[in-house]
Amino acid sequence: MDCYLVWFLRIPVLCYLAGLVIGGDSGSLSSGQGVYNSSTTPSNLPWNTYNYCNAPHVNAKHYSLPANASHAKLVYMNAVIRHHKRSPDNLYPEENELNSVPWDCTDFTQYSYGGSGSHVFHETSIPSWHPFLSQIWNGTCDTGQLTKGGFDDATAHGKACWSINEKDIFIRTSTETRTFQVASGVLVGMDPAMAAKSFPVTTQPSPIDSIVPAYSCPAADAIRNAYQSVPAWTDHLDANADLKARLDATLGTANRSDWASWYDHFFDTFTSRTCHGHPLPCNSTGACVSEADAAKVVAIGDWEYDYIWNAAENATAYSQLTFGTSVLSLAQNFKLFRSGGDPYKLRFYVGHDGSMIRLASLLGLGKVAPLRWPALGSEIVMEVWQSKKEKFVRVIHEGTPVVGFEWILLDAFISSLESQVPASIFELCNSS
């Protein structure tokens, strides 16, 4: 196959390098098979193996037409991805002590300038004399900063399958700089000529940004607090008390509530390091986080993400309140297309892990199989196919069509999206 709707597909150059594969019973870093130390999945594994460092995504080599599409053509698409690799978002209390390898971002220029102004860029400086140096690593990276490796992955993501006239594409990101940068990498991957062009990226004001999501919703917070206060949740914290004690002793995180309520912070700090080839942290006494304990952390992280956003009682209500506004936006897109009023052929969204897990849950992907922590570059594509008489939707997750979502009438798909948007969502969010 050498075209993806003519205006979508680019034949990719796929290159696989050997990388550490974590799986099975020998120190697995996940609840299933996965790769956690390389953006490239080893060639001896299935191409769509879970790779936390760089999720599998739609690509020409492995793309297949829907079984019902012999007389249909692809006419419209919405795609949502998570940003690619970054430095850790969370810091240990004594971060400098625990980083034997500095974080270097000098190989990736961070431009930020206004309109007709000079093309200024910023460089992060971490002075050795800074009185608060103990709280940050050595190097030239800020927290949560897209790295050169992340930008390269984003460019490869765009090159893998997307080829489209720039006038036909709409891009929406969060207000985080790394999502802008991922969008720029994807665009250049689609068309190298985009490197010399300006392109608009749409955001929403940070207090009401729906893609993160960032808007306040006390009612949703209350729902989540309730189902994280029952044995279904608290038992897993109790069962892993020995693990938590070992991590606290090594990392200095004891008595810090944000490190005790779930394993999100540990997951982030471990996987951000391993995806960039950094070792797991060791403190000044020589004590290090073991591969086995890191494996337990990411397995717990998978379980926690599925529980919070998919499996817990009232998880759907929580996801609806916190992500209903984004789902409403998607429904409006498809309705606009149905009416013939959408000027774009592709609407492309760059969000975060919280965006992807909520969307996967509300689309119903968690009914097919338990959800895992959305990998870096995680992707959900919603295609619209035009047959002789009807329009149908196919949902593709991490490059693979989702069972049960291969051929859904467009009208039914729109209705399913709208069913996940609570009526009077603002009032519900702020109700007591």
N, C-alpha and C positions, 0 to 999 in steps of 0.2 A: 504494500500500500504506500503510495508516494504523495498522497494529499489528504488533508483533514479538512474537508469542506472547502478546499481550494484556498480559502483565506485564513485557515487556522493552522495548518500543519507545516512544520519544518522537520526535515529528516535529521535526526540527532546523530552526533558522534558520541557513542557510549564507550566509556573507558572504565574498567574495573581494576582496582588495585587490591592487594591483599590487606585485610584489616582484621582486627580482633573481633571474632564473633562470640557473642555471649549467649549461651542457651543451655537447655537441658538441666542437669543436676550438678554441674561442676562450677559453682560460683557464678551462677547466672545473674546478670544485671537486669533482668526483667522477669515478668511473670510468664513469658514465653520466649521464643527465640527472638533475638534482636542483635543489632549492631550499635555500639555505644562509643566507639573510639575512632570512627572514620566517616567522612561524608560519602565514601564509595563502598558499596556493598560488594563483598567478594564474589567472584564469578562462579564459585562452587555452590552458592546459595541461590534460591529463587529470586528473580529480579525484584519482586514485590515483598521481600522480607522486611519486617519492621526495622527501620534504621532511624534511631532517635536523632542522630546528627544531621540527617538529610533524608526526609521521607520519600518513598517512591511516589512518582506522580505520572500523569498521563504523558506518554511518549510514543513516537511513531513506531518504534520497533515492536511494542507490545499492545498497540491499540487495535481493538477489534470493533467491527460494526455491530450494531444491535441485530439480533436474529430476525427482527421484524422489519429491517430497514432496506430490503431489496428494492423497494420502490419509493424510498424516502430520502430526504436530504437534510443535513444539519443546517439549521437556519439561525440559531440564537444560543447564547450561553451566558451563564453567570458562574463565576469561579471565585472561591474563597480560599486563601492560603494563610498559613502562619508565617511570620518572618523567619529568616534563616539564622545561622549561628551567631552568637553574641557572647560577650563576657558575662560572668555571673551577675545576676540582679541582686543577690543578697550577699552580705558580708558577715564573716565571723567577728566576734568582739575583738579578737587579736588577729585580724586578717593578715597583716604583714608577716607575722611569725609563721603562718601556715602556708605561705606561697614560696616554694623553692624556685619556681620558674616565673620570672616577671611577665606581665601581660603587655605585649608589644603591639601597638596599633599605628606605628609610624609608616607601615606599608599601605595604608588606606587613608586617603585624604578626605577630611571631613569638611566639605564645603557648607557654608551658611551665609548667604548674602541677600540683600534686598534689591529687587528690581534692576534699576540702571546703575547700581553701585558697583564698587570694585568686587571682584570675585574672591572674597576673603574666605579662609578656611581656618578651623581651629585645631590646635594641637594640645593634647592633654599633658600637663607637666605635674610630676609627683616629686617634689623636692625632698632630698634626703634629710634636710634640716627641719622639715615641717613638724611642729609640736604634736600633731595628731597623726603622724605617719603610721603608727601602729594599727590604725583602723582601715588602712587601704593597702593593697599590694604595691610592690615596686613595678615600675613600667610606665607605659604611655596610654593606657586604656581607662576609660571611665567605666562605671558599672553599667551593665545592660547595653553596652555599645556593640553595634554590628562590627564584626571583624572582617578582615580581607577575605578570610575563608568563607564567611557568611555571604559576602557580596559575590564572590565567585560562584557559590552555590545558587544564588538568586539568578545570576546571569545564565548559568547552565539550565536552570528551571525554565527561563524564558526561551532558550534555544531549543529545548527538548521537543516542543510541540507547537508553540504558538507562533504564528506568522500572520500578521493582520495589519491592514491599513490603519495608521494612527488615528484617522478620523472616525474609525469604527469602534474605538475602545474608550471606555470610561474607567478610571481608576479611583478607588476610594481607600484611604488608609486611616489608621488612628493618628493621634497627634504625636506619637513617639517617633523620634528621628529615624530609628532603625527601620520603621515601616516605609518611610519615604525612600530610604536608600535601597531597600529591597525592591520597591516599585521601579526605581531607576535601573537597577540591575536586570530585572525582568524585561524592561523595555529594550535595553541594549541587546539582550539575548534574542529578542524577537527580531530586531533590526539594528545592526551595528551603527547605522547612520543616525540612530536616535542619540548617540553620544554627543553629537554636535547640536542637538535641538533642545528647546524648552518644551515641557509637557505639563499640563495642569494635573495636579493630584488633589482630590476633594477630601476635606476633613470636616468634622463637626466641632463646635466649641468644646473644649476639654471637659467642662462640668456636665455636659449632656451627651458626650460621645457614646453612641450606641454600640460601636464595634468592639470596645474593650471588654465589657461595658463599664462606663464610668459614672452614669447617673445614679443618684441616691435612690435607694428603695428599701426603707426600713422594714416593710412587710416581708420582703424577700429575706432580709437578714434574720428576721425572727423565725422564718420557716427553716432556714439552714441551721440556726442555733438549736432549734428543737430536735432535728434529726441527727445532730452531732452531739446530743446529750443522752442518747439511748444506748443500751448495750450493743446494738448492731455496730455502733461506732466506737464507743469507749472500750469495748472488749479488745479491739485490735491494738489500741494504745497500751492497755494493760499487758497484753500478750507479748508485746515487744519492748517491755520496760528494760530488760537487760541490754538490748541493742541501743536504746536511747541513752542508757547510763554510759555505755562504752563511747558513744559518739560525743556526749557531753564532756567526758573526761579528756578526750583527745582535742576537741574543738573549742572548749570553753563556753559552751552554749547552755549550761545548766541555769535554771531559774530565769530563763527568758521565754516569755509566754508565746512569742511568735515562732519559736523553734520547738515548742512543746505541744501545740494544738494539732499539728499535722506534720507530714514529712516533706512538704513542698520545698522548704528552704534547703534541706539536705539534698534532695533530688536535684535542685537547680545547681547548687555549688559543686556537686560531684560530676554531673553530666556535662556541664559547661567546660569543666577541666578535661575530662576524658575525650570529648569531641574535638578538642584542640590539641590533643597529644600531651597534655599536662598530667603529671602524676596525681593520684589522690593525696589529700593534704596530710602532712606530718607536722607535729609540733616540735618545739625546741628540745624536748626530752628525747626525741627520736620515735615517739609513739605515732603510728600512722593509721589511717582508716584502711581496713583490709578490703580486698576484693569481695570477700564473702559478705561483709557488712554493707558495702555499697550495693551488692546484688539484692540484699534484703530491702534496702531503702527504695530502689526503683520498682521492685515488685509491690511494695506497700504503696508507692506513689500511683501505680496503675490502679490498684484496688481503690484507693481514696478518690481518684478522679471519677471512676465509674460509679462509686457510691454517691458522691456529692451531686453529680449532675445527671445521673441516669437511674441508679438502682434503688436509692433510698425512697422510703415512703414520702411523698410530696416533693421528690426531686423534680418532677415535671413542672409543678407549680413554681418552684424556685427558678428553674431555667426559663420558664415563660415570662416571669416578671423581670428577670435580669436581661433577657435577650429578645423579648417579644418585639421591641422596637426595631431591632435589626431584621428579624423575620418579616415584620411588616414592610420594611424597605424592599426585601426580596419579592414579597408578594406583589407590591406595587410595580416592580420592574417587569414581572411576568405579565401582569395585567396590561401594562402599557404596551408591551410587545404584542400581546394578543389583539389589542385594538389597532395595531399598526402605527402607534405613536412613538415608539422608542427609536431615537436616532442612532443608537449604538447596536452593534452585533455582539459585543463582548463587554460585560461589566465585571471588573476584576477588583477584588477586595483583598487587602493585606491587613491581617489582624494578629491575634496572639493566641496562646494556647487556650485561654479562657473563651475566646471567640469560637475556636474550632470545636471544643468539647460541648459547648452549648448547642451549636448548630447541629452537630452529629446527633446529639440526644433528641432535639426537637424534630429533626427529620425522621427519626425512628431508627437510626442505624444501631442504636443500643438494643433494639429488639432482635436484631439479627445475631449479634454476638456482644459480649461485654466490651465496653470501650476502654481503650488504653490512653495513656497520656499522649496528647497530640504531639507528634514529633516536630522538629524544626523543619519548616517547609511543608508541613502537612497540608493536604489539598482536598477540597470537595468541589467537584464540578457538576453543574446541573445543565445538561444539554437539552435543547428543544429540536425535535425532528419533525419535519413536515412530510406527511404521507399524502396520498392523493386527496383524501377527504378530511383528515384529522391531524392535529398536532399532538405529539407525545413528548414526555420528559424521560430522560435517563439520568440517574445519579451515579457518579463515579467517585469512589473514595480511595485515596492513595493510589490512583492509577488503575484500580480494578472496579468494574461495575458491581454495584451492591445488589446482592440477591434480593429479589422482590421489588427492586426499584429500576428494573431494566426497561420498562415500557409502560409509562403511566400517562393517561390522558392529561393534557395540559390543564384543562378545567379542574380535574380532580386534584392535580398537584397544587394548583393555586388555592383550592379549598382547604387542602391539608395544611398549607402554610398559614392561611388565615385562622385556622382552628387553633393554632398555637399562640395567637396574639390575644391576650386578655382584653375584654372590653373595658374601657376607662382605665387603662393601665396606670396612668399618672395617679388617679384617685386611689386605686388599689395599692400602689406602692406606698402611698403616704397615709393609708388607713391604719388605725390602731389595732 
